Amino acid sequence: MINVNLTDQEKRILQGEEGKVARICMEYIVEMAQIAGADRLIDLDGTGDFHTPGNELSSFYGFSKEDLEELVAAGGHFKIPTFANKSPFPEQAPIHGWESCNVCSYRKAGVRQDDPKFHEQALHEDMMSLMRKMGMMTTHSCANYLTMTYWPSIGQHCSWFESSQIPYCNAVLGARTNFDGSFATCFLGKAPYYGMHVTENRYGSVLVKTDRLIQTDLEWDVFGYAVGCDVHCDVPVLTGTAKPTTTQFQKLNSAIHTGGGVPMYHIPGSTPEAPTVEWALGGKKPVRETLIGEKELVAAYEYLNYHKTNDVDMVYLGCPHLNVVDLMLLCRKMEGKRVKIPMWVMTAPWLYDVAKNLGYVDILAKAGVVLMSGACLAAMGAVPEGVRCIAVDTAKQANYVTGCYPDPNEQLQVCYGTTDECIDAALTGHWHGGWR
């Protein structure tokens, strides 16, 4: 097993001189470093992000709620600005007492997350309160990078966790993170020095070409998924594309880290570490070149569509959570219309009140659409009774949502396509989508 070279301060933490919680966290990080093959740790100067743990802190790390209470009483806090992106527990979706996680919306949607006492118990509110006192800012959003209002700078070392956020941090912001955000890394402000923290590892190794200009939301989504399937965990340099919008970056990031485990990519002329293809490759030749053309895009699109019927029972939008412009455009298309089947739309809790103030909640409600926040179908773990075929507009949701069907012997059917096709399905109850 690799020997991790620790500083004198890190050794003192490991020996317990800064308390039990700090010692256990250092043991955890050292073990992470050994597994990753990192011979040292790095001090984080950016931001942290992790799924909010509940009472499993005791079983996962080995310290108790009482240990955490003692730490907080002594003034313990996270060493870096720390955001909790979302809860791993389905019950934690709408937080009781937060208007932005509107419990009423869930009740109207017909799911069981509508009992305030149920939420209070499921939230592990006592643990959450302690971590908030330590400086953790709860966002309950898989796209909290669009609402956190405090981004790391280019080159800063971070410790993030949610899958689609990893390529956003590395590729779009030019900050540095691996898929390792945790209580431990955020509390100590340290992480193993490997992967995307190392400059040499950030250069592209696979040159991706395409014979179709990637420019629409759907193209970016399918392209990202196909690239992920092809390159797995390598760093691709994407050519033959238009400049992505914020929404398209969201789709690309979530899709590329769903089809594969891509931690970073380069788009010459668009992402900060890739002014040119040569720069993105670090002045070297790519290890290989690959074509994600019409054939590969069609194959990915057809794989993400798995339905035997064109009769749609429900429409779901918001994976990743919709940004404020997405909400505005959706309202523009839904105003004056009325859905025929249930339509759920998910956004970030920190945007819900903004949507309400802008009149979007009212517009969607009049159209029969339920605007929700703070969760997703995968986190909630189920769809309403009777739903067998659902329409979605992102590759990530299409990839994961089949497991949400209540009957383990059944698989939820999915119609995947554009947002407009999903809106049409909500208005008609039928799927008319197709690759164009």
Disulfide bonds with the S-S distance in Angstrom:
none
